[in-house]
Amino acid sequence: MADTVFNLEQPIGALIDLAVREFGEVGFEPVTIGDQTLEILQVKQMPKYLDKLVDRTRSGKKISLPLWAKVWPSCLVLGYTLTRFPFTPGCSVLEVGTGCAVNGMVMAKLGHHVTVSDVEPYALLFSRINVLKNGLDGLVDIRRVDFTRDSLGCRFDYIIGCEVLYEEAVYEPLADFLGAHLAETPSAEVFMAMDRKRQGRKFFDKAAETFAMMKSAANYKDNETGEENVINLFRMKRKAA
C-alpha cells in the first residue's frame, strides 16, 4: 500500500470506487465533535478485510494494518479540545498522521487554513473523500508526508496529531519534524492526544530539548469492552530562547 499513488482530483464517486476496490463495502458514518457533525467514510466489514490481508501474507506480500481508518477515542478528545481553544482566526494548521482527516476538517470548519498529511496513500484517499463529502473542497490541502524524512519547507501556527507514536522508529524523527515545522512565534503550539498506554519516552525526551510541555488527561469508557481508559493530551510550546 505504501507505494500506491492515487489521483485525488477525481470526482468523489470515482474515489469511492477506488476505496471499494480495496476494502469492499464502505459507507459514511456521522461523527460529532462539539457542535460539529462530520460524515466520515468507514470500512463496513473490517474483519473480512483483515482476512484478506492475512491471505496476502501467505503469498509473501508485506502488509500494513489500516489503523488510520478508525476514529480513535483520542481523535474525539483532541477534536473537542480544539473546538474550545481560542485560536487566532485564519491561522495555519498542519495535521500529522491525519488518518481520515477528522480533526483537520474540524479546524477547517472553524475557519483556519489546514494542511492534512499522512504517509499512507489510502488514508489520503479517505481524507480526500471526506473533504469532498463535507463540503470542504478547496479549504483543506492534502499532502503525502513521511515525517521521519520529509520536509514541507514551511512552518505552521499550530500542529495537531493523535496516536502518532505508533512505533519507536518514529519517535525522535517526529520530534525533529515538529521543531522544523512549528512557527517560531510565542503563540505557536503543538496539540497531541494518545492513549495512556502509549509511553513514547524517547519522543518526549527528544521533544523536551525544544519544547515546554503541558499534560492533561481525559477519562472515557470503551463502548465495546466496557473498560475505563484514559487519553493523555499534550500541549507543546517552544522554550524561550
C-alpha positions as CSV (number, residue, x, y, z in Angstrom):
1,M,0.0,0.0,0.0
2,A,2.8,2.4,0.9
3,D,3.9,2.7,-2.8
4,T,0.4,3.3,-4.1
5,V,-0.4,6.7,-5.6
6,F,-3.9,8.0,-6.4
7,N,-5.1,10.9,-8.5
8,L,-7.1,12.6,-5.8
9,E,-8.5,15.2,-8.2
10,Q,-11.2,12.8,-9.5
11,P,-14.9,13.1,-8.6
12,I,-16.0,11.7,-5.3
13,G,-17.7,8.8,-7.0
14,A,-14.5,7.6,-8.7
15,L,-12.6,8.0,-5.5
16,I,-15.2,5.9,-3.6
17,D,-14.8,3.2,-6.3
18,L,-11.1,3.1,-5.5
19,A,-11.9,2.6,-1.8
20,V,-14.4,-0.2,-2.6
21,R,-11.9,-2.0,-4.8
22,E,-9.6,-2.4,-1.9
23,F,-11.8,-2.5,1.1
24,G,-15.1,-3.9,-0.1
25,E,-18.2,-2.3,1.4
26,V,-17.7,1.2,2.7
27,G,-20.1,3.9,4.0
28,F,-20.3,7.2,5.7
29,E,-20.9,7.4,9.4
30,P,-21.6,10.6,11.4
31,V,-19.0,11.7,13.9
32,T,-20.0,14.6,16.2
33,I,-17.3,16.7,17.9
34,G,-18.6,19.7,19.9
35,D,-21.3,21.3,17.8
36,Q,-19.9,19.9,14.6
37,T,-21.1,16.7,12.9
38,L,-19.0,15.3,10.1
39,E,-19.7,12.4,7.7
40,I,-16.7,10.0,7.8
41,L,-16.1,7.2,5.4
42,Q,-15.6,3.9,7.2
43,V,-14.8,0.3,6.2
44,K,-18.0,-1.7,6.8
45,Q,-16.5,-5.2,7.0
46,M,-13.2,-4.7,8.7
47,P,-12.8,-8.3,9.9
48,K,-13.3,-9.5,6.3
49,Y,-10.7,-7.1,5.1
50,L,-8.3,-8.3,7.7
51,D,-8.8,-11.8,6.5
52,K,-7.9,-10.5,3.0
53,L,-4.6,-9.1,4.4
54,V,-3.8,-12.4,6.0
55,D,-4.2,-14.1,2.6
56,R,-1.7,-11.6,1.2
57,T,0.9,-12.5,3.8
58,R,0.7,-16.1,2.7
59,S,2.0,-15.1,-0.7
60,G,4.9,-13.2,0.9
61,K,3.5,-9.7,0.4
62,K,4.2,-7.1,3.0
63,I,1.0,-5.6,4.6
64,S,0.2,-2.8,6.9
65,L,-2.9,-2.7,9.1
66,P,-5.3,0.1,8.3
67,L,-5.1,1.6,11.8
68,W,-5.7,5.0,10.2
69,A,-9.2,4.1,9.2
70,K,-10.6,4.0,12.7
71,V,-11.8,7.1,14.5
72,W,-9.9,6.7,17.8
73,P,-11.2,8.0,21.1
74,S,-8.1,10.2,21.2
75,C,-9.3,11.8,18.0
76,L,-12.6,12.8,19.6
77,V,-10.8,14.1,22.7
78,L,-8.4,16.2,20.7
79,G,-11.2,17.4,18.4
80,Y,-13.3,18.6,21.4
81,T,-10.3,20.4,22.8
82,L,-9.7,22.2,19.5
83,T,-13.3,23.4,19.3
84,R,-12.8,25.1,22.7
85,F,-9.4,26.7,22.2
86,P,-9.2,30.4,21.4
87,F,-7.2,30.1,18.1
88,T,-6.3,33.3,16.2
89,P,-8.8,33.5,13.3
90,G,-7.4,32.2,10.0
91,C,-4.3,30.6,11.4
92,S,-2.3,27.9,9.6
93,V,-2.7,24.3,10.9
94,L,-0.9,21.1,10.0
95,E,-2.3,17.7,11.0
96,V,0.3,14.9,11.1
97,G,-0.8,11.3,10.7
98,T,-4.2,12.5,9.7
99,G,-5.9,9.2,9.1
100,C,-9.4,10.2,8.0
101,A,-8.8,13.9,8.4
102,V,-11.4,14.3,11.1
103,N,-9.6,17.0,13.2
104,G,-8.2,18.7,10.1
105,M,-11.8,19.1,8.9
106,V,-12.8,20.4,12.4
107,M,-10.2,23.1,12.1
108,A,-11.2,23.9,8.5
109,K,-14.8,24.4,9.6
110,L,-13.6,26.8,12.3
111,G,-12.1,28.9,9.5
112,H,-8.4,28.0,9.6
113,H,-6.0,27.2,6.8
114,V,-5.5,23.5,7.0
115,T,-3.0,21.0,5.6
116,V,-3.5,17.3,6.4
117,S,-0.7,14.9,5.9
118,D,-0.1,11.1,6.1
119,V,2.3,8.6,4.6
120,E,-0.4,6.1,3.8
121,P,-2.0,6.6,0.4
122,Y,-5.3,5.0,1.4
123,A,-5.5,7.4,4.3
124,L,-5.1,10.3,1.9
125,L,-7.8,8.8,-0.3
126,F,-10.2,8.5,2.5
127,S,-9.3,12.1,3.6
128,R,-10.0,13.5,0.2
129,I,-13.3,11.7,0.0
130,N,-14.3,13.0,3.5
131,V,-13.2,16.6,2.5
132,L,-15.5,16.4,-0.6
133,K,-18.4,14.8,1.3
134,N,-18.3,17.5,4.0
135,G,-18.2,20.4,1.5
136,L,-14.6,21.5,2.3
137,D,-13.1,21.2,-1.2
138,G,-10.5,24.0,-1.5
139,L,-10.3,24.5,2.2
140,V,-8.1,21.5,3.1
141,D,-4.7,20.8,1.4
142,I,-3.8,17.1,1.4
143,R,-0.1,16.1,1.3
144,R,1.7,12.8,1.4
145,V,4.4,13.2,4.1
146,D,6.7,10.8,5.8
147,F,7.6,12.8,8.9
148,T,10.7,10.6,9.5
149,R,12.4,12.1,6.5
150,D,10.3,14.7,4.6
151,S,10.1,18.5,4.9
152,L,7.3,20.7,3.7
153,G,9.6,23.7,3.6
154,C,7.3,25.9,5.6
155,R,6.1,26.5,9.2
156,F,2.6,26.4,10.7
157,D,1.0,28.3,13.6
158,Y,-0.3,25.0,15.0
159,I,0.4,21.3,14.6
160,I,-2.1,18.7,15.7
161,G,-2.0,14.9,15.7
162,C,-3.4,11.9,17.6
163,E,-2.0,8.3,18.0
164,V,1.1,9.2,16.0
165,L,3.6,7.4,18.4
166,Y,2.8,4.0,16.9
167,E,6.3,2.7,16.7
168,E,9.6,3.5,18.2
169,A,11.3,4.3,14.9
170,V,9.2,7.5,14.5
171,Y,9.8,8.9,18.0
172,E,12.9,11.0,17.5
173,P,12.3,11.9,13.9
174,L,8.8,13.2,14.8
175,A,10.2,15.5,17.5
176,D,12.6,16.9,14.9
177,F,9.8,17.3,12.4
178,L,7.7,19.2,14.8
179,G,10.6,21.5,15.7
180,A,11.2,22.2,12.0
181,H,7.6,22.9,11.1
182,L,6.2,24.8,14.1
183,A,6.2,28.6,13.7
184,E,8.7,30.5,15.8
185,T,6.2,32.7,17.4
186,P,5.1,32.8,21.1
187,S,1.6,31.6,20.3
188,A,2.6,28.6,18.1
189,E,1.7,25.3,19.7
190,V,1.5,21.6,19.1
191,F,-1.6,19.6,20.3
192,M,-1.2,15.8,20.6
193,A,-3.5,13.2,22.0
194,M,-2.9,9.5,22.6
195,D,-4.0,6.5,24.7
196,R,-2.2,6.5,28.0
197,K,-0.8,3.1,27.2
198,R,1.5,4.7,24.6
199,Q,4.5,5.9,26.5
200,G,6.8,7.3,23.7
201,R,9.5,8.1,26.2
202,K,12.2,8.7,23.5
203,F,9.9,11.1,21.7
204,F,9.2,13.1,24.8
205,D,12.9,13.1,25.9
206,K,13.8,14.4,22.4
207,A,11.0,16.9,22.3
208,A,11.9,18.3,25.7
209,E,15.1,19.7,24.2
210,T,12.9,22.1,22.1
211,F,9.5,22.3,23.8
212,A,7.9,23.0,27.1
213,M,5.0,20.6,27.6
214,M,1.8,20.5,29.5
215,K,-0.1,17.3,30.0
216,S,-3.7,16.6,30.9
217,A,-5.9,13.5,31.0
218,A,-9.4,12.6,29.9
219,N,-11.3,9.5,31.1
220,Y,-13.6,7.6,28.9
221,K,-15.5,4.3,28.8
222,D,-14.8,1.9,25.9
223,N,-18.3,1.1,24.5
224,E,-17.0,-2.3,23.1
225,T,-15.3,-3.6,26.2
226,G,-16.8,-1.5,29.0
227,E,-13.4,-0.7,30.3
228,E,-12.4,2.6,31.7
229,N,-9.5,4.1,29.8
230,V,-7.5,7.4,29.8
231,I,-6.4,9.7,26.9
232,N,-3.4,11.9,27.5
233,L,-3.5,15.3,25.9
234,F,-0.2,17.2,25.4
235,R,0.3,20.8,24.6
236,M,3.8,21.8,23.5
237,K,5.3,25.3,23.0
238,R,8.9,26.3,22.1
239,K,11.1,27.0,25.1
240,A,12.1,30.7,25.5
241,A,15.5,31.4,23.9
